[in-house]
């Protein structure tokens, strides 16, 4: 296995633009000069006193990769200036900066990057990494991206666009310091390799993989190898029908107590060697759905599974040989015939299996507590349901919760193997729950507590599922108003809102007794609107106008003054800074120089809040979330955006839209341009303003298609795009 893993790492390090190189060097330009001579180049400068490496302009990947190791050794931090553009091939770009503790790439433009493989490999001292503005729309390779970044403690990659990524092998391998990793929004539908993806992430204890699409993954070998912090892993949603390799998948998960592999399709698997090796705490493994008909390597499958006492096999798992190294102890028996040893007398079990059977290792220990507990959470009712395995001989089950430093019994007369908590548990709370069984009149509370599970009550809310309507200029005139989790006082309380408070309305529901779905200080919930003049009227702060950007294309270099005149919204964020407008020098290629400070820009950015415009959804398009990318490409191109403009539009909006079941989309014309006028001097010869509004839907609706116009560029051309999500 070690040779397999080493080869996997080497291949990851050599992967460039999809081609594996076995002999030719990846670096084509080597810098061997002294640090003083290498202190400056066109794309970087180095301050030897502070240890700060500053990137600027268009970064030459070969120049940065080719820095001598002695030079990299002195770098303590890396910062990208505004206007920094990372190369299309950014593989190994920051490799071996072993003493660098912080990297700030928040100003770097990564929109053209396709290869991020091994990007931060061996940055072993790195503990601060700002990727908040990373544009990963065009990236196809992320293998080894954070390999051996062992000092990183947290990574929030929830904004990463990964739909085009094909390789994620070794992506977080060796990140021993990671305690939190947010990849909950990863789209892995095109990923083919997840080999060693999380290997040796020894401090990770939880990982949300519920959104992973593994339908075309071929290699999951070593995926969680050495993840010694996990006590459980939820991989029930994994689609493994195309997987060929599972070797070492859970090897070294030394704290793993339980794992549910009931959904695994192994009909095409050829290698499951070392899959559970060194899983010291695993007591039960159910692989009754495994089909080993194509497996050629089962070596050390159960090696060092010293606590394994129960093993379930199915009709397509024919036998276990000596080389699987299943500890035999006093022998294994079929649970249907507990008197007959079926595993031989050697140190490792040899079992011929026929049909579906559960085997137990002698001496058989009578179960006195549930060993497999599943937790289900209801967002609507804020309650938890626990399900567990039946304990032989148990006539009662009990539930205890750890509160204020003590275990408190909640119920102890449960006869079924399921328990549902009361509704409206406190949001944000994490509960530790133990489930005990009474066998022969005795409660085994010690083992129940040892195997307690935890569950967190999420701060969620009931989303509206009816027609959304908007009306402005209302406000709270009562002394206070209560926000609930749902459209009824029986739902849990979210918070109390003071009178005359501005709220953002997310929807007034026609058939919910005038309950409005609202937001207050980041909390979402429901409040009741009695009538137009009633005591519970609320102010509605309307939708947010997001990221309009303005491109200027004069025929010759021109001084241009631009103002945004808003009549139904309030200007919020601008860049560069808006001071009674923008004064820039515009060039024919679209590049801009801000006259106030000399900074360079591709476009002018603004957004607005408190938008009071009632947008028109009488015509538009109902588009499935998964079809949004193709829809936007087609319509934006038709309306006249260039490929670069279209790409920047899609990069911003697609991550917000593609995960919705459906999007109701309408491009606004007069409704937008009348309320947000652009005053530009000199006056442009042609101007295109694309403003998209959309709302997410659970079900498709019929809508009259919107007729869109094409745009012809002539003379001094101005292009603007923006949008608003109508919630």
URMOHU-V278993 format. One record per residue. N is the residue number from 1. RES is the residue in one letter. OMEGA is omega as a letter, one per 20 degrees, with the letter a starting at -180 (999 if undefined). D_CENTER is the distance of its C-alpha to the mean C-alpha in Angstrom with 2 decimals. Layout:
BEGIN
[[N & RES & OMEGA & D_CENTER] [N & RES & OMEGA & D_CENTER]]
END
This chain:
BEGIN
[[1 & X & a & 29.88] [2 & X & r & 30.12] [3 & X & r & 31.45] [4 & X & a & 28.64] [5 & X & r & 26.05] [6 & X & r & 28.06] [7 & X & r & 28.37] [8 & X & a & 24.64] [9 & X & a & 24.14] [10 & X & r & 27.05] [11 & X & r & 25.90] [12 & X & a & 22.47] [13 & X & a & 24.38] [14 & X & a & 26.69] [15 & X & r & 24.31] [16 & X & r & 25.00] [17 & X & r & 24.11] [18 & X & a & 24.04] [19 & X & r & 27.44] [20 & X & a & 28.10] [21 & X & a & 30.90] [22 & X & a & 33.20] [23 & X & a & 35.89] [24 & X & r & 35.61] [25 & X & r & 34.09] [26 & X & a & 30.81] [27 & X & a & 32.20] [28 & X & r & 34.89] [29 & X & a & 36.08] [30 & X & r & 36.97] [31 & X & a & 37.91] [32 & X & a & 40.42] [33 & X & r & 42.11] [34 & X & a & 42.37] [35 & X & a & 39.70] [36 & X & a & 42.06] [37 & X & a & 42.38] [38 & X & a & 38.65] [39 & X & a & 37.94] [40 & X & r & 37.53] [41 & X & a & 36.59] [42 & X & a & 35.79] [43 & X & r & 32.03] [44 & X & r & 32.03] [45 & X & a & 34.29] [46 & X & r & 34.57] [47 & X & a & 36.12] [48 & X & a & 37.75] [49 & X & a & 38.54] [50 & X & a & 35.05] [51 & X & a & 33.17] [52 & X & r & 30.97] [53 & X & a & 30.09] [54 & X & r & 29.60] [55 & X & r & 28.20] [56 & X & r & 29.62] [57 & X & r & 30.26] [58 & X & a & 29.23] [59 & X & r & 28.22] [60 & X & a & 30.15] [61 & X & a & 27.84] [62 & X & r & 30.88] [63 & X & a & 32.49] [64 & X & r & 29.58] [65 & X & a & 29.04] [66 & X & r & 32.80] [67 & X & r & 33.34] [68 & X & a & 35.50] [69 & X & r & 34.00] [70 & X & r & 36.58] [71 & X & r & 35.32] [72 & X & a & 31.65] [73 & X & a & 32.85] [74 & X & a & 33.96] [75 & X & r & 30.78] [76 & X & r & 29.27] [77 & X & r & 26.78] [78 & X & a & 25.57] [79 & X & r & 25.30] [80 & X & r & 24.86] [81 & X & r & 27.34] [82 & X & a & 26.86] [83 & X & r & 27.51] [84 & X & r & 26.11] [85 & X & r & 24.92] [86 & X & a & 23.24] [87 & X & r & 24.73] [88 & X & r & 23.50] [89 & X & a & 23.75] [90 & X & r & 21.99] [91 & X & r & 21.99] [92 & X & a & 23.27] [93 & X & a & 23.64] [94 & X & a & 23.43] [95 & X & r & 24.51] [96 & X & r & 26.88] [97 & X & a & 26.83] [98 & X & r & 27.37] [99 & X & r & 28.64] [100 & X & a & 26.25] [101 & X & a & 24.51] [102 & X & r & 22.64] [103 & X & r & 21.25] [104 & X & r & 20.75] [105 & X & a & 19.62] [106 & X & r & 18.88] [107 & X & a & 21.94] [108 & X & r & 21.35] [109 & X & a & 21.17] [110 & X & a & 18.93] [111 & X & a & 19.30] [112 & X & a & 21.57] [113 & X & r & 19.84] [114 & X & a & 19.45] [115 & X & r & 19.47] [116 & X & a & 17.35] [117 & X & r & 18.40] [118 & X & a & 19.63] [119 & X & a & 19.15] [120 & X & a & 19.36] [121 & X & r & 21.02] [122 & X & r & 23.46] [123 & X & a & 22.68] [124 & X & r & 23.56] [125 & X & a & 24.51] [126 & X & r & 21.53] [127 & X & r & 20.28] [128 & X & a & 19.21] [129 & X & a & 16.91] [130 & X & r & 16.25] [131 & X & a & 13.90] [132 & X & a & 13.41] [133 & X & a & 15.12] [134 & X & r & 13.99] [135 & X & a & 14.59] [136 & X & a & 13.15] [137 & X & a & 14.54] [138 & X & a & 17.19] [139 & X & r & 15.72] [140 & X & a & 16.57] [141 & X & r & 16.73] [142 & X & a & 14.30] [143 & X & r & 16.36] [144 & X & a & 17.45] [145 & X & a & 15.63] [146 & X & a & 15.65] [147 & X & r & 18.36] [148 & X & r & 20.55] [149 & X & a & 19.11] [150 & X & a & 20.53] [151 & X & r & 20.96] [152 & X & r & 17.43] [153 & X & r & 16.63] [154 & X & r & 13.21] [155 & X & r & 10.37] [156 & X & a & 7.94] [157 & X & a & 6.00] [158 & X & a & 3.98] [159 & X & a & 7.05] [160 & X & r & 7.28] [161 & X & a & 9.09] [162 & X & a & 9.38] [163 & X & a & 11.68] [164 & X & a & 14.67] [165 & X & a & 13.64] [166 & X & a & 16.07] [167 & X & r & 16.10] [168 & X & r & 13.60] [169 & X & r & 16.48] [170 & X & a & 17.02] [171 & X & a & 13.89] [172 & X & a & 13.82] [173 & X & r & 17.28] [174 & X & r & 19.60] [175 & X & a & 17.26] [176 & X & a & 19.62] [177 & X & a & 19.07] [178 & X & r & 15.35] [179 & X & r & 15.28] [180 & X & a & 11.81] [181 & X & a & 8.59] [182 & X & r & 5.28] [183 & X & a & 2.77] [184 & X & a & 2.60] [185 & X & a & 2.88] [186 & X & r & 4.30] [187 & X & a & 7.88] [188 & X & a & 10.08] [189 & X & r & 13.20] [190 & X & a & 15.25] [191 & X & r & 14.51] [192 & X & a & 17.82] [193 & X & r & 17.55] [194 & X & a & 15.37] [195 & X & r & 18.48] [196 & X & a & 18.24] [197 & X & a & 14.51] [198 & X & a & 14.45] [199 & X & r & 18.24] [200 & X & r & 19.97] [201 & X & a & 17.09] [202 & X & a & 19.91] [203 & X & r & 18.76] [204 & X & r & 15.45] [205 & X & r & 16.47] [206 & X & a & 13.42] [207 & X & a & 10.19] [208 & X & r & 8.16] [209 & X & a & 8.40] [210 & X & a & 9.64] [211 & X & a & 7.95] [212 & X & r & 9.08] [213 & X & a & 12.06] [214 & X & a & 14.50] [215 & X & r & 17.53] [216 & X & r & 18.80] [217 & X & r & 17.85] [218 & X & a & 21.22] [219 & X & r & 20.66] [220 & X & a & 18.87] [221 & X & r & 21.59] [222 & X & a & 20.92] [223 & X & a & 17.21] [224 & X & a & 17.51] [225 & X & r & 20.94] [226 & X & r & 22.07] [227 & X & a & 19.28] [228 & X & a & 22.10] [229 & X & a & 20.26] [230 & X & r & 18.88] [231 & X & r & 21.39] [232 & X & r & 19.51] [233 & X & r & 16.68] [234 & X & r & 15.50] [235 & X & a & 15.53] [236 & X & a & 17.56] [237 & X & a & 15.45] [238 & X & r & 15.81] [239 & X & a & 18.12] [240 & X & a & 20.39] [241 & X & a & 23.27] [242 & X & a & 23.07] [243 & X & r & 22.35] [244 & X & a & 25.39] [245 & X & r & 24.60] [246 & X & a & 23.43] [247 & X & r & 25.63] [248 & X & a & 24.61] [249 & X & a & 21.29] [250 & X & a & 21.81] [251 & X & r & 24.67] [252 & X & r & 25.11] [253 & X & a & 22.85] [254 & X & r & 25.89] [255 & X & a & 24.75] [256 & X & a & 23.35] [257 & X & a & 25.49] [258 & X & r & 24.17] [259 & X & a & 21.95] [260 & X & a & 21.99] [261 & X & a & 22.45] [262 & X & a & 24.29] [263 & X & a & 22.14] [264 & X & r & 22.57] [265 & X & a & 24.75] [266 & X & a & 26.50] [267 & X & r & 29.23] [268 & X & a & 28.42] [269 & X & r & 27.65] [270 & X & a & 30.20] [271 & X & r & 29.16] [272 & X & a & 28.12] [273 & X & r & 30.00] [274 & X & a & 28.94] [275 & X & a & 26.06] [276 & X & a & 26.85] [277 & X & r & 28.98] [278 & X & r & 29.25] [279 & X & a & 27.42] [280 & X & a & 30.20] [281 & X & a & 29.19] [282 & X & r & 28.48] [283 & X & a & 31.31] [284 & X & r & 30.48] [285 & X & r & 28.94] [286 & X & r & 28.98] [287 & X & a & 28.73] [288 & X & r & 31.15] [289 & X & a & 29.14] [290 & X & r & 29.20] [291 & X & a & 31.36] [292 & X & a & 32.73] [293 & X & a & 35.15] [294 & X & a & 33.69] [295 & X & r & 32.82] [296 & X & a & 34.98] [297 & X & r & 33.67] [298 & X & a & 33.28] [299 & X & r & 34.48] [300 & X & a & 33.63] [301 & X & a & 31.27] [302 & X & a & 32.12] [303 & X & r & 33.56] [304 & X & r & 33.78] [305 & X & a & 32.35] [306 & X & a & 35.21] [307 & X & a & 34.26] [308 & X & a & 33.62] [309 & X & a & 36.15] [310 & X & a & 34.95] [311 & X & r & 33.90] [312 & X & r & 33.56] [313 & X & r & 34.23] [314 & X & a & 34.59] [315 & X & a & 37.26] [316 & X & r & 35.43] [317 & X & a & 35.19] [318 & X & a & 38.84] [319 & X & r & 39.39] [320 & X & a & 38.34] [321 & X & a & 40.34] [322 & X & a & 41.39] [323 & X & r & 38.97] [324 & X & r & 35.98] [325 & X & r & 37.30] [326 & X & a & 36.79] [327 & X & a & 38.70] [328 & X & a & 41.85] [329 & X & r & 43.46] [330 & X & r & 46.23] [331 & X & r & 44.96] [332 & X & r & 42.74] [333 & X & r & 44.10] [334 & X & a & 43.11] [335 & X & r & 42.43] [336 & X & r & 44.93] [337 & X & a & 47.58] [338 & X & a & 46.93] [339 & X & a & 50.32] [340 & X & r & 49.83] [341 & X & a & 47.91] [342 & X & a & 46.28] [343 & X & a & 44.60] [344 & X & a & 47.65] [345 & X & a & 48.94] [346 & X & r & 47.09] [347 & X & r & 44.49] [348 & X & a & 41.76] [349 & X & r & 41.65] [350 & X & a & 42.75] [351 & X & r & 42.06] [352 & X & a & 43.16] [353 & X & r & 41.07] [354 & X & a & 42.26] [355 & X & a & 40.37] [356 & X & a & 37.80] [357 & X & r & 38.57] [358 & X & a & 37.40] [359 & X & r & 38.90] [360 & X & a & 39.56] [361 & X & r & 40.68] [362 & X & i & 43.97] [363 & X & a & 44.86] [364 & X & r & 43.07] [365 & X & r & 41.71] [366 & X & r & 41.88] [367 & X & r & 38.56] [368 & X & r & 39.03] [369 & X & r & 35.53] [370 & X & a & 32.42] [371 & X & r & 30.29] [372 & X & a & 27.47] [373 & X & r & 25.89] [374 & X & a & 23.15] [375 & X & r & 21.60] [376 & X & a & 20.86] [377 & X & r & 19.93] [378 & X & r & 21.29] [379 & X & a & 19.62] [380 & X & a & 22.78] [381 & X & r & 25.25] [382 & X & r & 23.37] [383 & X & a & 24.85] [384 & X & r & 24.03] [385 & X & r & 25.60] [386 & X & r & 26.35] [387 & X & a & 27.61] [388 & X & r & 29.31] [389 & X & r & 31.64] [390 & X & r & 35.33] [391 & X & a & 37.44] [392 & X & r & 40.82] [393 & X & a & 43.66] [394 & X & r & 41.60] [395 & X & r & 43.20] [396 & X & r & 40.94] [397 & X & r & 37.45] [398 & X & r & 36.51] [399 & X & r & 33.47] [400 & X & a & 33.31] [401 & X & a & 30.89] [402 & X & a & 30.85] [403 & X & r & 31.88] [404 & X & r & 33.58] [405 & X & a & 34.11] [406 & X & r & 35.69] [407 & X & a & 34.97] [408 & X & a & 36.08] [409 & X & r & 36.90] [410 & X & r & 35.51] [411 & X & a & 37.17] [412 & X & r & 39.36] [413 & X & a & 41.01] [414 & X & r & 38.19] [415 & X & r & 39.61] [416 & X & r & 36.59] [417 & X & r & 33.40] [418 & X & r & 31.20] [419 & X & r & 30.98] [420 & X & a & 29.41] [421 & X & r & 29.23] [422 & X & r & 30.77] [423 & X & r & 28.90] [424 & X & r & 27.51] [425 & X & a & 26.47] [426 & X & a & 25.68] [427 & X & a & 22.16] [428 & X & a & 20.34] [429 & X & r & 22.62] [430 & X & a & 21.79] [431 & X & r & 24.54] [432 & X & a & 25.88] [433 & X & r & 27.70] [434 & X & r & 30.35] [435 & X & a & 31.95] [436 & X & r & 35.48] [437 & X & r & 38.01] [438 & X & a & 41.79] [439 & X & a & 43.59] [440 & X & r & 47.40] [441 & X & a & 47.45] [442 & X & r & 45.25] [443 & X & r & 41.78] [444 & X & a & 39.63] [445 & X & a & 37.72] [446 & X & r & 37.23] [447 & X & r & 35.04] [448 & X & r & 33.29] [449 & X & r & 32.31] [450 & X & a & 31.36] [451 & X & a & 28.88] [452 & X & r & 27.59] [453 & X & r & 24.08] [454 & X & r & 21.94] [455 & X & a & 20.20] [456 & X & r & 18.75] [457 & X & a & 19.87] [458 & X & r & 17.06] [459 & X & a & 18.22] [460 & X & a & 17.76] [461 & X & r & 20.41] [462 & X & a & 22.10] [463 & X & r & 21.17] [464 & X & r & 24.23] [465 & X & r & 25.10] [466 & X & a & 28.27] [467 & X & r & 29.48] [468 & X & r & 28.26] [469 & X & a & 31.14] [470 & X & r & 31.67] [471 & X & a & 34.75] [472 & X & r & 35.14] [473 & X & r & 37.37] [474 & X & r & 37.16] [475 & X & r & 36.89] [476 & X & r & 37.23] [477 & X & r & 40.94] [478 & X & r & 41.00] [479 & X & r & 41.03] [480 & X & a & 37.60] [481 & X & a & 35.25] [482 & X & r & 32.86] [483 & X & a & 29.32] [484 & X & r & 28.36] [485 & X & a & 25.26] [486 & X & a & 26.95] [487 & X & a & 29.97] [488 & X & a & 32.50] [489 & X & r & 33.76] [490 & X & r & 33.14] [491 & X & a & 29.41] [492 & X & r & 28.39] [493 & X & r & 29.09] [494 & X & a & 26.32] [495 & X & r & 28.58] [496 & X & a & 31.95] [497 & X & r & 32.29] [498 & X & r & 35.41] [499 & X & r & 37.79] [500 & X & a & 37.65] [501 & X & r & 33.95] [502 & X & r & 31.92] [503 & X & r & 29.09] [504 & X & r & 26.57] [505 & X & r & 27.32] [506 & X & r & 24.61] [507 & X & r & 27.20] [508 & X & a & 30.73] [509 & X & a & 31.07] [510 & X & a & 34.44] [511 & X & r & 34.91] [512 & X & r & 33.51] [513 & X & r & 36.67] [514 & X & r & 35.52] [515 & X & a & 32.39] [516 & X & r & 30.02] [517 & X & a & 26.26] [518 & X & r & 25.76] [519 & X & r & 23.85] [520 & X & r & 25.52] [521 & X & r & 24.26] [522 & X & r & 20.61] [523 & X & a & 21.50] [524 & X & r & 21.68] [525 & X & a & 24.42] [526 & X & r & 27.76] [527 & X & a & 31.21] [528 & X & r & 34.43] [529 & X & a & 36.37] [530 & X & r & 40.00] [531 & X & a & 41.61] [532 & X & a & 42.21] [533 & X & a & 44.35] [534 & X & a & 43.16] [535 & X & a & 42.28] [536 & X & r & 38.56] [537 & X & a & 37.99] [538 & X & r & 34.81] [539 & X & r & 34.18] [540 & X & r & 31.52] [541 & X & a & 29.55] [542 & X & a & 28.52] [543 & X & a & 25.60] [544 & X & r & 24.05] [545 & X & a & 25.01] [546 & X & r & 22.08] [547 & X & r & 22.64] [548 & X & r & 25.98] [549 & X & a & 26.90] [550 & X & r & 30.49] [551 & X & r & 31.72] [552 & X & a & 35.42] [553 & X & r & 37.41] [554 & X & r & 41.12] [555 & X & r & 43.68] [556 & X & r & 44.79] [557 & X & a & 43.46] [558 & X & r & 43.81] [559 & X & a & 43.53] [560 & X & r & 41.44] [561 & X & a & 41.05] [562 & X & r & 38.24] [563 & X & r & 38.02] [564 & X & a & 35.71] [565 & X & a & 37.79] [566 & X & r & 35.88] [567 & X & a & 37.92] [568 & X & r & 35.36] [569 & X & a & 32.54] [570 & X & r & 32.25] [571 & X & a & 31.08] [572 & X & a & 28.20] [573 & X & r & 26.57] [574 & X & r & 28.30] [575 & X & i & 28.06] [576 & X & a & 30.50] [577 & X & a & 32.18] [578 & X & r & 34.13] [579 & X & a & 37.72] [580 & X & a & 39.75] [581 & X & r & 37.96] [582 & X & r & 36.97] [583 & X & a & 39.60] [584 & X & r & 38.49] [585 & X & a & 40.07] [586 & X & r & 38.62] [587 & X & a & 39.15] [588 & X & a & 39.44] [589 & X & r & 36.25] [590 & X & r & 34.30] [591 & X & a & 33.87] [592 & X & r & 34.76] [593 & X & r & 36.36] [594 & X & a & 36.23] [595 & X & a & 39.86] [596 & X & a & 39.08] [597 & X & r & 37.51] [598 & X & a & 37.61] [599 & X & a & 33.85] [600 & X & a & 32.62] [601 & X & r & 30.21] [602 & X & a & 29.12] [603 & X & r & 29.14] [604 & X & a & 29.81] [605 & X & r & 26.98] [606 & X & r & 27.44] [607 & X & a & 25.90] [608 & X & r & 27.57] [609 & X & r & 27.34] [610 & X & r & 29.68] [611 & X & a & 30.06] [612 & X & r & 32.90] [613 & X & r & 33.15] [614 & X & a & 33.26] [615 & X & a & 31.55] [616 & X & r & 33.07] [617 & X & a & 31.22] [618 & X & r & 34.44] [619 & X & r & 33.46] [620 & X & a & 30.23] [621 & X & r & 27.90] [622 & X & a & 25.80] [623 & X & r & 23.03] [624 & X & a & 20.57] [625 & X & a & 16.93] [626 & X & r & 16.81] [627 & X & a & 20.00] [628 & X & a & 19.05] [629 & X & a & 18.80] [630 & X & r & 22.24] [631 & X & a & 23.68] [632 & X & r & 22.88] [633 & X & a & 24.23] [634 & X & a & 27.38] [635 & X & a & 28.13] [636 & X & r & 27.37] [637 & X & a & 29.46] [638 & X & a & 32.19] [639 & X & r & 32.34] [640 & X & r & 32.84] [641 & X & r & 29.80] [642 & X & a & 29.96] [643 & X & r & 27.35] [644 & X & r & 26.08] [645 & X & r & 26.10] [646 & X & r & 24.39] [647 & X & a & 21.65] [648 & X & r & 21.01] [649 & X & a & 21.09] [650 & X & r & 18.57] [651 & X & a & 16.11] [652 & X & a & 16.22] [653 & X & a & 16.38] [654 & X & r & 14.61] [655 & X & r & 10.94] [656 & X & a & 12.61] [657 & X & a & 14.63] [658 & X & a & 13.54] [659 & X & r & 11.63] [660 & X & r & 14.89] [661 & X & r & 17.56] [662 & X & r & 20.06] [663 & X & r & 20.72] [664 & X & a & 24.25] [665 & X & r & 24.91] [666 & X & r & 28.09] [667 & X & a & 29.16] [668 & X & r & 31.41] [669 & X & a & 34.65] [670 & X & a & 37.42] [671 & X & a & 35.38] [672 & X & a & 33.24] [673 & X & r & 35.84] [674 & X & a & 38.45] [675 & X & r & 36.33] [676 & X & a & 34.77] [677 & X & r & 37.54] [678 & X & r & 37.42] [679 & X & a & 40.67] [680 & X & r & 41.00] [681 & X & i & 44.03] [682 & X & a & 45.36] [683 & X & a & 44.65] [684 & X & r & 42.50] [685 & X & r & 44.08] [686 & X & a & 41.03] [687 & X & r & 37.85] [688 & X & r & 34.77] [689 & X & a & 32.49] [690 & X & a & 29.49] [691 & X & a & 27.87] [692 & X & r & 25.43] [693 & X & r & 24.92] [694 & X & r & 22.74] [695 & X & a & 21.83] [696 & X & a & 19.50] [697 & X & r & 21.48] [698 & X & a & 21.24] [699 & X & r & 24.30] [700 & X & r & 25.88] [701 & X & r & 28.90] [702 & X & r & 31.92] [703 & X & r & 32.48] [704 & X & a & 35.10] [705 & X & r & 33.69] [706 & X & r & 33.77] [707 & X & a & 36.05] [708 & X & a & 34.67] [709 & X & r & 36.87] [710 & X & a & 36.80] [711 & X & r & 37.41] [712 & X & r & 39.94] [713 & X & r & 39.63] [714 & X & r & 42.94] [715 & X & r & 44.21] [716 & X & a & 42.13] [717 & X & r & 38.83] [718 & X & r & 36.15] [719 & X & r & 32.75] [720 & X & r & 30.24] [721 & X & r & 26.99] [722 & X & a & 24.92] [723 & X & r & 23.68] [724 & X & r & 23.01] [725 & X & r & 20.85] [726 & X & a & 23.46] [727 & X & 999 & 22.06]]
END
